[in-house]
Amino acid sequence: MEAAVASTGSGLRCSPNPMPKQQHERRSARVGFVSQPRPRAVRCERSPHPDARAYAAVAVGVVAKGREVGGVGVERRRLAVFVSGGGSNFRAIHDAALGGEVNGDVVALVTDKPGCGGAEHARGNGIPVVVFPKSKSAPEGVSIDELLNALRELRVDFILLAGYLKLIPVELVQEYPKSILNIHPSLLPAFGGKGYYGLKVHKAVIASGARYSGPTVHFVDEHYDTGRTLAQRVVPVLANDTPEQLAARVLHEEHQVYVEAVAALCDDRIVWREDGVPLIRSHTNPDEYT
């Protein structure tokens, strides 16, 4: 059975800017899944996997008990992950959330390629899948307004891009200020921007003669790869590296640094310096930053 997220006409009260401080207001909102999709409703797919139903109930319908951070209880955050491919970073984040390493739950998977590996993993784990944007290859896709309505009704706190190749619409950036993260496989600002993705990045790094590369976690703005850097990991570029070899080493670091950054985001441990640079407060020592 396919589930449709109830339209905003169902009486949900949603904030136009779902920031963490508004968690209490959003907690009362309910997402309804109906057996017959309404005309122009956002269509979300849910797998009949026998173990998925219990997870979906937690992810979509329940705000779980939070953990203590700096002596203050923090509610579990609700995360939407955007993917276009296999979704290995999505899987790493999902596993970390299920294992308690990340104080949040993945409540939606957004993709422009409904047949990709990331979308299949989401369906197999009871996570609603939303196709965006609508295109010739994905006619079941939704508009930006429908996507925003779905995210509001799912009470999404943060958006995580994990290999999503489309430019994020300005409407989404404005709806979630300082609340959208991306992972890029180079040390930005080097080898970033439109057209730099996947093996193309690693080929360019090797061709340049750079001795170091590595992943960058950054906040998302209206352009490709220009948002403020949050975290990086350095990976050496070896003399005889192939793009595939370099990609494998960078990907290993991607999973670790992205999970750590998402954990900090969900724990409210990101502090913005006066000059606009985001820093991560240490989980064990609130006086230390990374």
Contacts in CASP RR format, 6 or more apart in sequence:
PFRMAT RR
TARGET T0000
AUTHOR 0000-0000-0000
METHOD contacts of the structure
MODEL  1
MEAAVASTGSGLRCSPNPMPKQQHERRSARVGFVSQPRPRAVRCERSPHP
DARAYAAVAVGVVAKGREVGGVGVERRRLAVFVSGGGSNFRAIHDAALGG
EVNGDVVALVTDKPGCGGAEHARGNGIPVVVFPKSKSAPEGVSIDELLNA
LRELRVDFILLAGYLKLIPVELVQEYPKSILNIHPSLLPAFGGKGYYGLK
VHKAVIASGARYSGPTVHFVDEHYDTGRTLAQRVVPVLANDTPEQLAARV
LHEEHQVYVEAVAALCDDRIVWREDGVPLIRSHTNPDEYT
1 35 0 8 1.000
1 46 0 8 1.000
1 48 0 8 1.000
2 37 0 8 1.000
2 43 0 8 1.000
2 44 0 8 1.000
2 45 0 8 1.000
2 46 0 8 1.000
3 33 0 8 1.000
3 34 0 8 1.000
3 44 0 8 1.000
3 45 0 8 1.000
3 46 0 8 1.000
3 128 0 8 1.000
4 33 0 8 1.000
4 34 0 8 1.000
4 36 0 8 1.000
4 37 0 8 1.000
4 38 0 8 1.000
4 41 0 8 1.000
4 42 0 8 1.000
4 43 0 8 1.000
4 44 0 8 1.000
5 31 0 8 1.000
5 32 0 8 1.000
5 33 0 8 1.000
5 41 0 8 1.000
5 42 0 8 1.000
5 44 0 8 1.000
5 128 0 8 1.000
5 130 0 8 1.000
5 149 0 8 1.000
5 150 0 8 1.000
5 153 0 8 1.000
5 154 0 8 1.000
6 12 0 8 1.000
6 31 0 8 1.000
6 32 0 8 1.000
6 33 0 8 1.000
6 34 0 8 1.000
6 38 0 8 1.000
6 41 0 8 1.000
6 153 0 8 1.000
7 38 0 8 1.000
7 40 0 8 1.000
7 41 0 8 1.000
7 42 0 8 1.000
7 149 0 8 1.000
8 14 0 8 1.000
8 149 0 8 1.000
8 152 0 8 1.000
8 153 0 8 1.000
10 32 0 8 1.000
12 29 0 8 1.000
12 30 0 8 1.000
12 31 0 8 1.000
12 152 0 8 1.000
12 153 0 8 1.000
13 25 0 8 1.000
13 28 0 8 1.000
13 29 0 8 1.000
14 26 0 8 1.000
14 29 0 8 1.000
14 152 0 8 1.000
14 153 0 8 1.000
14 155 0 8 1.000
15 22 0 8 1.000
15 25 0 8 1.000
15 26 0 8 1.000
15 152 0 8 1.000
16 175 0 8 1.000
17 175 0 8 1.000
17 176 0 8 1.000
17 177 0 8 1.000
18 26 0 8 1.000
18 151 0 8 1.000
18 152 0 8 1.000
18 155 0 8 1.000
18 156 0 8 1.000
18 157 0 8 1.000
18 175 0 8 1.000
18 176 0 8 1.000
18 179 0 8 1.000
19 157 0 8 1.000
19 177 0 8 1.000
19 179 0 8 1.000
20 77 0 8 1.000
20 157 0 8 1.000
20 268 0 8 1.000
23 75 0 8 1.000
23 157 0 8 1.000
26 155 0 8 1.000
27 63 0 8 1.000
27 75 0 8 1.000
27 155 0 8 1.000
29 152 0 8 1.000
29 153 0 8 1.000
29 155 0 8 1.000
30 61 0 8 1.000
31 60 0 8 1.000
31 61 0 8 1.000
31 153 0 8 1.000
31 154 0 8 1.000
31 155 0 8 1.000
32 153 0 8 1.000
33 44 0 8 1.000
33 46 0 8 1.000
33 60 0 8 1.000
37 43 0 8 1.000
40 146 0 8 1.000
41 146 0 8 1.000
42 130 0 8 1.000
42 142 0 8 1.000
42 146 0 8 1.000
42 147 0 8 1.000
42 149 0 8 1.000
42 150 0 8 1.000
43 130 0 8 1.000
43 131 0 8 1.000
43 140 0 8 1.000
43 141 0 8 1.000
43 142 0 8 1.000
44 108 0 8 1.000
44 128 0 8 1.000
44 129 0 8 1.000
44 130 0 8 1.000
44 150 0 8 1.000
45 123 0 8 1.000
45 128 0 8 1.000
45 129 0 8 1.000
46 52 0 8 1.000
46 56 0 8 1.000
46 123 0 8 1.000
46 126 0 8 1.000
46 127 0 8 1.000
46 128 0 8 1.000
46 129 0 8 1.000
47 123 0 8 1.000
47 124 0 8 1.000
47 125 0 8 1.000
47 126 0 8 1.000
49 123 0 8 1.000
49 124 0 8 1.000
49 125 0 8 1.000
49 126 0 8 1.000
52 124 0 8 1.000
52 125 0 8 1.000
52 126 0 8 1.000
53 126 0 8 1.000
55 125 0 8 1.000
55 126 0 8 1.000
55 127 0 8 1.000
56 126 0 8 1.000
56 127 0 8 1.000
56 128 0 8 1.000
58 64 0 8 1.000
58 105 0 8 1.000
59 78 0 8 1.000
59 105 0 8 1.000
59 106 0 8 1.000
59 107 0 8 1.000
59 126 0 8 1.000
59 127 0 8 1.000
60 107 0 8 1.000
60 128 0 8 1.000
60 154 0 8 1.000
63 75 0 8 1.000
63 76 0 8 1.000
63 78 0 8 1.000
64 75 0 8 1.000
64 76 0 8 1.000
64 104 0 8 1.000
64 105 0 8 1.000
65 76 0 8 1.000
66 73 0 8 1.000
66 74 0 8 1.000
66 75 0 8 1.000
66 76 0 8 1.000
66 103 0 8 1.000
67 73 0 8 1.000
67 74 0 8 1.000
67 103 0 8 1.000
67 267 0 8 1.000
68 74 0 8 1.000
69 103 0 8 1.000
69 267 0 8 1.000
69 268 0 8 1.000
69 269 0 8 1.000
69 283 0 8 1.000
70 286 0 8 1.000
74 103 0 8 1.000
74 266 0 8 1.000
74 267 0 8 1.000
74 268 0 8 1.000
76 103 0 8 1.000
76 104 0 8 1.000
76 105 0 8 1.000
76 266 0 8 1.000
77 103 0 8 1.000
77 104 0 8 1.000
77 105 0 8 1.000
77 157 0 8 1.000
77 158 0 8 1.000
77 265 0 8 1.000
77 266 0 8 1.000
78 104 0 8 1.000
78 105 0 8 1.000
78 107 0 8 1.000
78 154 0 8 1.000
78 155 0 8 1.000
78 156 0 8 1.000
78 157 0 8 1.000
78 158 0 8 1.000
79 93 0 8 1.000
79 97 0 8 1.000
79 104 0 8 1.000
79 105 0 8 1.000
79 106 0 8 1.000
79 107 0 8 1.000
79 156 0 8 1.000
79 157 0 8 1.000
79 158 0 8 1.000
79 159 0 8 1.000
79 160 0 8 1.000
79 262 0 8 1.000
79 266 0 8 1.000
80 106 0 8 1.000
80 107 0 8 1.000
80 108 0 8 1.000
80 109 0 8 1.000
80 110 0 8 1.000
80 151 0 8 1.000
80 154 0 8 1.000
80 156 0 8 1.000
80 158 0 8 1.000
80 159 0 8 1.000
80 160 0 8 1.000
81 90 0 8 1.000
81 93 0 8 1.000
81 94 0 8 1.000
81 106 0 8 1.000
81 108 0 8 1.000
81 109 0 8 1.000
81 110 0 8 1.000
81 159 0 8 1.000
81 160 0 8 1.000
81 161 0 8 1.000
81 162 0 8 1.000
82 109 0 8 1.000
82 110 0 8 1.000
82 111 0 8 1.000
82 159 0 8 1.000
82 160 0 8 1.000
82 161 0 8 1.000
82 162 0 8 1.000
82 163 0 8 1.000
82 164 0 8 1.000
83 90 0 8 1.000
83 109 0 8 1.000
83 110 0 8 1.000
83 111 0 8 1.000
83 116 0 8 1.000
83 117 0 8 1.000
83 118 0 8 1.000
83 119 0 8 1.000
83 162 0 8 1.000
83 163 0 8 1.000
83 164 0 8 1.000
84 111 0 8 1.000
84 112 0 8 1.000
84 113 0 8 1.000
84 116 0 8 1.000
84 163 0 8 1.000
84 164 0 8 1.000
84 165 0 8 1.000
84 166 0 8 1.000
85 111 0 8 1.000
85 113 0 8 1.000
85 116 0 8 1.000
85 117 0 8 1.000
85 118 0 8 1.000
85 163 0 8 1.000
86 116 0 8 1.000
86 117 0 8 1.000
86 118 0 8 1.000
86 121 0 8 1.000
87 116 0 8 1.000
87 117 0 8 1.000
87 118 0 8 1.000
87 121 0 8 1.000
87 162 0 8 1.000
87 163 0 8 1.000
88 162 0 8 1.000
88 251 0 8 1.000
88 254 0 8 1.000
88 255 0 8 1.000
89 162 0 8 1.000
89 163 0 8 1.000
89 183 0 8 1.000
89 254 0 8 1.000
89 255 0 8 1.000
89 258 0 8 1.000
90 106 0 8 1.000
90 109 0 8 1.000
90 118 0 8 1.000
90 121 0 8 1.000
90 122 0 8 1.000
90 160 0 8 1.000
90 162 0 8 1.000
91 118 0 8 1.000
91 121 0 8 1.000
92 255 0 8 1.000
92 258 0 8 1.000
92 259 0 8 1.000
93 102 0 8 1.000
93 106 0 8 1.000
93 160 0 8 1.000
93 162 0 8 1.000
93 258 0 8 1.000
93 259 0 8 1.000
93 262 0 8 1.000
94 106 0 8 1.000
94 121 0 8 1.000
94 125 0 8 1.000
94 127 0 8 1.000
96 102 0 8 1.000
96 259 0 8 1.000
96 262 0 8 1.000
96 263 0 8 1.000
97 104 0 8 1.000
97 105 0 8 1.000
97 106 0 8 1.000
101 259 0 8 1.000
101 263 0 8 1.000
102 259 0 8 1.000
102 262 0 8 1.000
102 263 0 8 1.000
102 266 0 8 1.000
103 263 0 8 1.000
103 266 0 8 1.000
103 267 0 8 1.000
104 266 0 8 1.000
106 122 0 8 1.000
106 127 0 8 1.000
107 127 0 8 1.000
107 128 0 8 1.000
107 154 0 8 1.000
107 155 0 8 1.000
107 156 0 8 1.000
108 127 0 8 1.000
108 128 0 8 1.000
108 129 0 8 1.000
108 130 0 8 1.000
108 150 0 8 1.000
108 151 0 8 1.000
108 154 0 8 1.000
108 156 0 8 1.000
109 118 0 8 1.000
109 119 0 8 1.000
109 122 0 8 1.000
109 127 0 8 1.000
109 128 0 8 1.000
109 129 0 8 1.000
109 130 0 8 1.000
110 129 0 8 1.000
110 130 0 8 1.000
110 131 0 8 1.000
110 132 0 8 1.000
110 147 0 8 1.000
110 164 0 8 1.000
111 118 0 8 1.000
111 119 0 8 1.000
111 129 0 8 1.000
111 130 0 8 1.000
111 131 0 8 1.000
111 132 0 8 1.000
111 164 0 8 1.000
112 131 0 8 1.000
112 132 0 8 1.000
112 133 0 8 1.000
112 135 0 8 1.000
112 138 0 8 1.000
112 164 0 8 1.000
112 165 0 8 1.000
112 166 0 8 1.000
113 119 0 8 1.000
113 137 0 8 1.000
113 138 0 8 1.000
114 129 0 8 1.000
114 131 0 8 1.000
114 138 0 8 1.000
114 140 0 8 1.000
119 129 0 8 1.000
122 128 0 8 1.000
122 129 0 8 1.000
123 129 0 8 1.000
128 154 0 8 1.000
130 141 0 8 1.000
130 142 0 8 1.000
130 147 0 8 1.000
130 150 0 8 1.000
131 138 0 8 1.000
131 140 0 8 1.000
131 141 0 8 1.000
131 142 0 8 1.000
132 141 0 8 1.000
132 142 0 8 1.000
132 144 0 8 1.000
132 147 0 8 1.000
133 141 0 8 1.000
133 142 0 8 1.000
133 143 0 8 1.000
133 144 0 8 1.000
133 166 0 8 1.000
134 140 0 8 1.000
134 141 0 8 1.000
134 142 0 8 1.000
134 143 0 8 1.000
135 141 0 8 1.000
142 150 0 8 1.000
144 169 0 8 1.000
144 171 0 8 1.000
144 172 0 8 1.000
145 171 0 8 1.000
147 172 0 8 1.000
148 171 0 8 1.000
148 172 0 8 1.000
148 175 0 8 1.000
151 159 0 8 1.000
151 175 0 8 1.000
157 179 0 8 1.000
158 176 0 8 1.000
158 179 0 8 1.000
158 180 0 8 1.000
158 181 0 8 1.000
158 262 0 8 1.000
158 265 0 8 1.000
158 266 0 8 1.000
159 172 0 8 1.000
159 176 0 8 1.000
159 179 0 8 1.000
159 180 0 8 1.000
159 181 0 8 1.000
159 220 0 8 1.000
160 180 0 8 1.000
160 181 0 8 1.000
160 182 0 8 1.000
160 258 0 8 1.000
160 262 0 8 1.000
161 168 0 8 1.000
161 180 0 8 1.000
161 181 0 8 1.000
161 182 0 8 1.000
161 183 0 8 1.000
161 220 0 8 1.000
162 183 0 8 1.000
162 258 0 8 1.000
163 183 0 8 1.000
163 197 0 8 1.000
164 182 0 8 1.000
165 197 0 8 1.000
167 194 0 8 1.000
167 223 0 8 1.000
167 224 0 8 1.000
168 180 0 8 1.000
168 220 0 8 1.000
168 222 0 8 1.000
170 222 0 8 1.000
172 180 0 8 1.000
173 180 0 8 1.000
173 220 0 8 1.000
173 221 0 8 1.000
173 222 0 8 1.000
178 219 0 8 1.000
178 272 0 8 1.000
178 278 0 8 1.000
180 219 0 8 1.000
180 220 0 8 1.000
181 217 0 8 1.000
181 218 0 8 1.000
181 219 0 8 1.000
181 220 0 8 1.000
181 230 0 8 1.000
181 258 0 8 1.000
181 261 0 8 1.000
181 262 0 8 1.000
181 265 0 8 1.000
182 217 0 8 1.000
182 218 0 8 1.000
182 219 0 8 1.000
182 220 0 8 1.000
182 225 0 8 1.000
183 215 0 8 1.000
183 216 0 8 1.000
183 217 0 8 1.000
183 254 0 8 1.000
183 257 0 8 1.000
183 258 0 8 1.000
184 192 0 8 1.000
184 196 0 8 1.000
184 201 0 8 1.000
184 215 0 8 1.000
184 216 0 8 1.000
184 218 0 8 1.000
184 225 0 8 1.000
185 197 0 8 1.000
185 198 0 8 1.000
185 201 0 8 1.000
185 202 0 8 1.000
185 213 0 8 1.000
185 214 0 8 1.000
185 215 0 8 1.000
185 247 0 8 1.000
185 250 0 8 1.000
185 251 0 8 1.000
185 254 0 8 1.000
186 192 0 8 1.000
186 196 0 8 1.000
186 201 0 8 1.000
186 205 0 8 1.000
186 213 0 8 1.000
186 214 0 8 1.000
186 215 0 8 1.000
186 216 0 8 1.000
186 250 0 8 1.000
187 212 0 8 1.000
187 213 0 8 1.000
187 214 0 8 1.000
187 216 0 8 1.000
187 232 0 8 1.000
187 234 0 8 1.000
188 216 0 8 1.000
188 218 0 8 1.000
188 225 0 8 1.000
188 229 0 8 1.000
188 232 0 8 1.000
189 225 0 8 1.000
189 226 0 8 1.000
190 205 0 8 1.000
190 210 0 8 1.000
191 201 0 8 1.000
191 204 0 8 1.000
191 205 0 8 1.000
191 208 0 8 1.000
191 213 0 8 1.000
192 201 0 8 1.000
192 224 0 8 1.000
192 225 0 8 1.000
193 223 0 8 1.000
193 224 0 8 1.000
193 225 0 8 1.000
193 226 0 8 1.000
194 224 0 8 1.000
195 224 0 8 1.000
196 204 0 8 1.000
196 224 0 8 1.000
196 225 0 8 1.000
198 247 0 8 1.000
199 243 0 8 1.000
199 244 0 8 1.000
199 247 0 8 1.000
202 213 0 8 1.000
202 243 0 8 1.000
202 244 0 8 1.000
202 246 0 8 1.000
202 247 0 8 1.000
202 250 0 8 1.000
203 243 0 8 1.000
205 213 0 8 1.000
205 237 0 8 1.000
205 246 0 8 1.000
206 237 0 8 1.000
206 241 0 8 1.000
206 242 0 8 1.000
206 243 0 8 1.000
206 246 0 8 1.000
209 237 0 8 1.000
210 237 0 8 1.000
211 236 0 8 1.000
211 237 0 8 1.000
212 234 0 8 1.000
212 235 0 8 1.000
212 236 0 8 1.000
212 237 0 8 1.000
213 234 0 8 1.000
213 235 0 8 1.000
213 237 0 8 1.000
213 246 0 8 1.000
213 250 0 8 1.000
214 232 0 8 1.000
214 233 0 8 1.000
214 234 0 8 1.000
214 235 0 8 1.000
214 250 0 8 1.000
214 253 0 8 1.000
215 232 0 8 1.000
215 233 0 8 1.000
215 235 0 8 1.000
215 250 0 8 1.000
215 253 0 8 1.000
215 254 0 8 1.000
215 257 0 8 1.000
215 258 0 8 1.000
216 229 0 8 1.000
216 231 0 8 1.000
216 232 0 8 1.000
217 229 0 8 1.000
217 230 0 8 1.000
217 231 0 8 1.000
217 232 0 8 1.000
217 257 0 8 1.000
217 258 0 8 1.000
217 261 0 8 1.000
218 225 0 8 1.000
218 227 0 8 1.000
218 228 0 8 1.000
218 229 0 8 1.000
218 230 0 8 1.000
219 227 0 8 1.000
219 228 0 8 1.000
219 230 0 8 1.000
219 278 0 8 1.000
220 227 0 8 1.000
221 227 0 8 1.000
228 276 0 8 1.000
228 277 0 8 1.000
228 278 0 8 1.000
229 277 0 8 1.000
229 278 0 8 1.000
230 261 0 8 1.000
230 270 0 8 1.000
230 278 0 8 1.000
230 280 0 8 1.000
231 257 0 8 1.000
231 260 0 8 1.000
231 261 0 8 1.000
231 280 0 8 1.000
231 290 0 8 1.000
232 257 0 8 1.000
233 253 0 8 1.000
233 254 0 8 1.000
233 256 0 8 1.000
233 257 0 8 1.000
235 246 0 8 1.000
235 249 0 8 1.000
235 250 0 8 1.000
235 253 0 8 1.000
237 246 0 8 1.000
238 245 0 8 1.000
238 246 0 8 1.000
260 280 0 8 1.000
261 280 0 8 1.000
263 283 0 8 1.000
264 270 0 8 1.000
264 280 0 8 1.000
264 281 0 8 1.000
264 283 0 8 1.000
267 283 0 8 1.000
269 280 0 8 1.000
269 281 0 8 1.000
269 282 0 8 1.000
269 283 0 8 1.000
270 278 0 8 1.000
270 279 0 8 1.000
270 280 0 8 1.000
270 281 0 8 1.000
271 278 0 8 1.000
271 279 0 8 1.000
271 280 0 8 1.000
271 281 0 8 1.000
271 289 0 8 1.000
272 278 0 8 1.000
272 279 0 8 1.000
273 279 0 8 1.000
279 289 0 8 1.000
279 290 0 8 1.000
280 289 0 8 1.000
280 290 0 8 1.000
281 288 0 8 1.000
281 289 0 8 1.000
282 288 0 8 1.000
282 289 0 8 1.000
282 290 0 8 1.000
END
